[in-house]
Amino acid sequence: MKRVIVIGGGVAGLAAAFKIRRAAQAGRDVGFTLVEKDPRLGGKLATEIVDDPDGRGRFVVDGGSDSFMTDKPAVHRVAKLLGILDDETPTCDENKKTFIVKGGKLIEMPDGIMMFAPTKIVPMATTKLYSWPAKFRMALDLVLPVREKWAPGETAQQHDETVQSFVVRRMGRECLDRLAEPLVGGVNGSDPAEMSLAATYPNLLEMEQKNGSLVRGFLAQRKKVDEMRKKYPPKPGAKRRTFFSSFLLGLQYLTDKMADAAGRENIRTGAGATRVQRMGDTWRVTLSGGEILEGDAVILAAEVWAAEPLVRGFDAAMADVLTTIPSSSSATILMGLDEADCPFDKDWHGILSPAVEHEPVTGISLMSSKWPDRAPKGRVLLRGFVGGPRDQEIIKRSDEELVEIARQAFIKLLGVKTEAKPLFARVFRWVGGMPQYTLGHLDRIDDLERRCADTPGFALAGGGYRGVGVPNCVDSGERAATKVLGDWGISLAEDGETPKRLH
């Protein structure tokens, strides 16, 4: 039997393990051992079920990612294999508002904003989010020429620039400061001044080439979406489809079910890898307790910064490339509150705080309004975000300090009563948890993929390479499994899988 050692029990590592298990069930002579240094599986999919102290029900508390993009098929496909597709849940889009902090006050994001480009005249003209000079500057996007016309066959990767450069060039500085920076900072945990547009939003570069303008590009995109909705209206009784989805019991439900299906008897928690060696066709992985595992392949599905010293044991050049992918740290603070202590409108999902506001909390999610059944009736579940590139020092604060920082932000921005005390609070720290796709990222990933292709029995997986979202990580883990199985001439084609791409 060929045995794969999977290092890392997040969603990418579990996706790889589940793929290997499916290969075994299909008659291939393969197996795996997965090791995870933490006592818990799931990585940044971390859900706690917290009982209400007064017995009113339960809170579903997502401390890491709370959603995945519905349009990306990987999670749906795996959920179908697991038999949990019906447990997916859409957002509560009747409460879909988003607010931006400006001058310490909340300004509703104007209707018609797509990414950060306006597509409706009246909401843009009347919003207080931007000054009039900024509005006129953003309108210039309609007439500004493209920076350069691509030659036939060229791609965004060959014309990479930072998010900051692109937004300022097309829409102006105020658009960057007031919306683009908090948006990409919140979603990607990145600094727009360093962030590769080709690696994160290549469609924007492509849109400029095709339409000559972001506004025209998004208008065309909106028209296409509206036409598709008219052509394919929702079927009576069908589940609502929203931009983001989750599961009724939170996102860790997905990784828990993946671990069950892969086989927990092959999974070891509290066992970190300290060394990886390649000895001919055999791979040796030394664990933190001194034990040595031997296998025929290794899938390394750890954070990039954790993968680098392990890779250095057998390929220094590959490790050197990994050192060029930085990461940032962040924390989420969740607290349950009595609704009587929260006398504010609750028809919204989130709040973004731009860096120019100098607020310690970079964003707020009203989880009990964003998702169904996240809090008992009469209760409110709030989540605050701190850290990221703009403030790495705040992560060093104690849990008690972070809870109080979040509570004060809720009081100041939302009007939570000053004397309000949380029914419970949880702090989730993600040290080095967000890889930074800096300028030239895709060129570095191409280099890594070439080196992995030349290394039989080895693959990298995770959010550090070609996408940080949950579907991206699922695809990454499955591609890693496909790669090492393919090194042995084993194939397992499944409907709906992303085409093979090495890591």
N, C-alpha and C positions, 0 to 999 in steps of 0.2 A: 504493500500500500504506500502511495505517495502521501506524505504528511506535510501540511503547511502550518508554519507558526505565524499566527497573526498577533502583532503587537499593537494594542490599543483597543479599548472596548467602547469607543464612541460609535456614532451612527455609521461612519465609514468602515471601521473594523468589523462591526456586526454585519454590515451589508456584504462584506467579503466572506465572512464565515457562513452566512446564510446561503450565499451562492455556491460555496464549496459543498455545503450539506446537500443542496439540490443536485449537484453533480453526482454525489455519492448515491442519492436516492434514484438517480437515473441510470445507475449501474456502473459508474466510473469508480475505479479503485483508489479513492482519495479520502482524506480526512484532515482535520485541523485541530490545533490547540490554540486557544486564544488566551492571552495574558493581559491583564489590566492592573496598573499600579494602584488605582484607587479601590476602595471597598465596594464602590457602586459602579454599575454599568450605565452607559448612556452618554457619557461625556457632557457636552453642553446642552443636551436634552435632559433637563432635571426637573422633575415634577414631584411636589409633595401634596398629599391629601391631608388637610388640616381640619380637624373637627371644630365646629363652633363651640366656644366655651359655655354657651347657654343652651346647647343641644338643639339649635335651630337647623342644623344640617352640616354641610362641609364646604370648605374652600378648596378649589383646584388651583394650586400655586405653581406656575411655571417660572423657574428661576433663570433659565437660559433662553434659548429660542422658544418663541410661543407660537410660531406659524411657519408655513411653507407656501411657496407660490403655487397656486392651483394650476396654472398653465404648464408647469413642468411635470412630466408624467411619472418620474421615477417613484415618488412616494405612493401614488395611486396604484402603480403596477405592483409594488411590493405589498401594499395593503391588501390588494386582491389576492395575491398568493397566500397571505397570512389569514385570509378570511375576515379581515377587519375593515373592509372598504365602507361598510355601512356605519362604522363608528366615526368616520370623518365628519367634521362639523364646519359649517361656514361661519364667517363673522356676522355679527348683528349689524347689517348695513343700514338699518334705520337710525343707527347712532354713529354715522360714519364721519362726523366732523373732525377736522384736525385744526389745532391752534398753534400759532407761532408767538413766542414771547417778544414783545417790543416795548421798551421803556418800562419794563416790569408789569405790563398788562398783556392780556391775551387777545390776539387778533386772529380771527378765523381765516384760514387759508381760502383764497378766493375760488369760487366755482370755476371749473374749466382749466385749472392748472394741471398740466401733465408733466410729471417730473418737476421741472421748475420753469416751464415755458407756458405763457398764457395762451389760451385758445378761445376765450370769450371776451368780448370788448367791454360790456357793461360791468361785470364783476371786477375786471382789472381796473377800469376807470374809477370805480367807487371805493376800492379797498384802501385801507389806511396802512397796509403792510409796507407799501413802497411810497417814496416821495414822487412828485410829478416829474422831476428830472429823470428819476430812475425808470418811470413808466415810459417816457419818451425814448430813453436809451434802449429799453427792451424792445420797443417797437422797431428800432433800427435793424433788428435781426431780419426783418422782411426784405431789406434792401442791401445789407452788407454782402460783399462777395465772399465766396469760400476762400480759405487761406491758400489752398493750392488744389488743383484738379489732379486726381489720381490717374495714373496710367492704367490701361486695361489690365485686369488681373491683380492689381494691387489691393491690399486690405488695410483695415484699421491698424493692424499691428505694425505695418510699415510706416504709418503716419501717427504714431502715438504722441500724445501730449498729456499734461496733467489736467485733472478736472478743473482746477482753478484757472489755468490758462484758457481752456476752452470756454468756460462759462463767462469769464470776463470778456473774452474776445467776441462772443456772440451776444451776450445779454447785459454785460456791465457789472461793475463791482458790487453794487447794492443787491443785485439779484443773487450773487454769490454769498454775500454776508448774511442776507435775511432768509434765504431759503435753501440754496444749494448746499452750503456748508453744513447746516444742521441736519439736512436730509441725508446726505452721504455719510456724514459723521455718525448719525444715528443708525443707519442701516449697515454700513461697512466698518464703523469704528476707525475711520481713516481721516488723514489730513488732506484736504483737497489740493494743497500746494505740492504734495508728493505723490498723489494717487494717480495711477495709470488709467486713463480713460479707455484705452483699447482692451485692458484686462477686465474692466468692470462694466462699462457701458459702451461697447463698440457700436451699438446701434445708433448712438448720437453722432458719431463721426460719419457713419454710413448715411444717416439721414441728411446731414449737411451736404454730402456729395450728391445724393439723389434729388433732394428738394431745394437745395441752395439756402435753406432756412429751417431752423428748428420749429418755429411756429407753423410754417406750411407743412412740415413733416408730421407734426403731431395732429394737425387738422386732418391730414390725409389718413392718419392712423385711426383717429376717432371716427371718421366717416366709414372706414372699412369695418370697424367694430360694430357700429350702428347697423350697417347693412347686413352683417352676419347675424345679428340679433333678430332682425326682421325676417331673414331667410330661415333661421333655425330658432323659432321661439321656444321657450321652456315647455316641456311636456307637462300636462296637468298631473299634479302630485309628485313631480320630480323634485329632488333636493335642490335648494337654491345654490347657485354657483357664484362665489365671490372671489375677489382677487387673491385673497389669502384663505387658507384652511388650517385646521388643526384636528385634534381628536377630542372626543367628549371628556376623556380623563387626562387631557394634557398630552404634550408631545412625547414624554418619556414612555407613554403607552406603546408607541411604535417600537422603540428599542427594546422594551421588555418583551414584546411579542416576537421580535426578531431573535432575541436570545433564546426564548423558549423553543422556537422552531429550529434554530441552528443546533440546539442541544446544549443545555447548561452543564452537562457532564463533561463537556470538552472546554469549558470556560473556567479560568482561574482569576479571581480578583485578589487584590492586595499583593500582587506579584509583579513588580516592575522589572523591566529589562535594563540591564546595566552594560551589556556588551553584545555585539553581534559579530560573528566571525564566519568567513567563508573558507571551507577546507575542501577543495575539489568540488564535488557535487553535493557535499553535505554542508548544512548551515548549523551553527551552534549559537544558541542564545543563552547568555548567563543571566540568571535572575538575581534580584536584590538579596535573597537569602543564600546565594552561593550555588544553588542548583543549576545544572546545565541541561537545556533541552536540545535535542538534535532533530532536524527535519530536512526535508528535501527542498523547501522553499520558505521564504520569509516575506510577509506583507507588513510593511511598517506604516501603521495608520495612527501615528502619534502627531502631536503638534510639531511644526517644523523645527522649532528650537530644541525640542526633545529628540527629534529624529537625527539631527546633525551629529551629535557625539556618537550615536550608534552606527551611523553610516561611515564615520571616519575610521572605524575599525577595519573596514575592508575596501573603502574607496574614498581617498582623501579629496580627490578632485570633485566628486559628487557632493561631499560634505561642504566644500568651499562654496559651491553654488547655493546650498541651503542657507549658509550664513548671510547671503545677500537678501533673504526674505525676512524683514523685521516683523515684529508683532507689538500690539498694544494690550494693555490690561484694563479691565473695567469691573464694575460690580453692579448688581441689581438689588434693590431693596424693596421687598413687598410687605405690605401691611393690610390687615383687615380692620375696618372701622365700622362703627355703628352709623347707619344712615342718618340718624338725627344729628350727628356731629359733622355731616357733610351737606350743608344747605346750598348746594350749587347744582346747576343744570347738569344732567348726566347723559346728554345726547351726543357724546363724542367718544372717540377712540384714543386720541393721543395729543400730546403737546411736545413741540420741539423748541429748544432754547438755543439760539445762535451763540457762537463764541463771543460775539461783540456785546452780549448782554452780561457776560461774566457771572452767570449763575452757576453754583456748584452742581446742581442737578441738570443734566443735559437733556433729559426727556422724561415724560410721564405717560404711562398708559393706564387708562381706566379699564382694567381687565374685566370687571363685572358688567360693563356696558359693551365691551368689544366682543365678548364671547358669551354664549348661553351657559347658564348653570355653573359659573365660576365662583359664585358666592351665594349664600342663603338669602332668602327674602329679607329685606330690611338691613342688609349689610352691604358694604362697599369694599372692593378689592382694588388697591392702587399699587402701581409699580413705578419706582423711580430708577433712573440710570445715572451713574457717576463714572468718571474716568474717561478713558479714551485718550487720543493723542493730545487733547488740550489740557489734561490734568492727570498725570500718572501718579502724582504724590498722594492724591486723596485715597488711593487704594490702601495706603499704609495705616489709615485710621482704623480704630476698633469698630466692632460691629455696633456697639452702643452709639458711637459717634456718628456712624453712617445712618443709622436709623433716625437719629435726631436731625441730621442734615436733611434727610428726605422729609421728615415730618414738618420741619420749618418751611420747606419749599411748598408743601401741600397747603400749609396755612397761608403763606404769602400769595401764591398764584391762584389757588382754588377757592380760598375762603373757608377751609376746614377750621372748625372752632379751635381757638388757642389752647383750650384746656383738654382737647381731645386726646385720649390715650389709645394706642392700638390694642385691639383684641388679641393680636399676635403680630409678630414681625419676623421676617426671615431675610438674611443677607447671603447672597451668592456671589462669590469672588471668582473672577475669570482671569487669572494671572497669565499674561502672554496668550490670552485666548483668542485674539483677533489678528490673523495674519494681515500684513499690509502689502497690497499690490501696488508697489511703487513703479515709477516710470521704467519701462523696459522689462516688466515682469514676464510678459509672454515669451520674450527671447530667452530668459533664464529657464522658464519651464520647458521650452523646446530642448534646451541643452540637457536638462534633467531627464526628459523622456528618452533622448538618444542614449544617455548613459544607462538608464534602466533597461532599455531594449537590448543593450549589449551585455547585460548581466543576467544570465539564466537563473530562474528561480527567485527573482527579487522584484518587488514592486512597491511604490509609494502610494499612499492614499490619504485623503483628508481634505480639509478646507483650505490648505495653504497653496493650492496649485491652480485649479481652474474653476473656482467658484466656492463661496462660503455658505451658500444656502443649503438647507437640508436635502433637497433633491440632488443638488450638485454633489454632496458628500455621499449619498447613496450610489449615484452613478460612479463616483470615484472608487468606492470600495468594490463595486461589481467589476469595474474595468481592471482593477488590480488582480482580482481573482481570475478573470478571463486571461490576463497576461500570463500568470504563472501556470495555469492549466494549459494554456497554449504552448508554453515552453516544453511541455511533455506530450504535445500532440493531442491534447484533450480539448474538445469544444463542447459548449453547451449553449446553443442558440435559443433565445427565448423571445417571444413576441413583445414588442414595445421597448426593448433595451436600447440604450444609446449605442450607436456604432462604436466599435472597438477603437480605443485610443490609449496608447501606452502612457505610463506615468513617469 
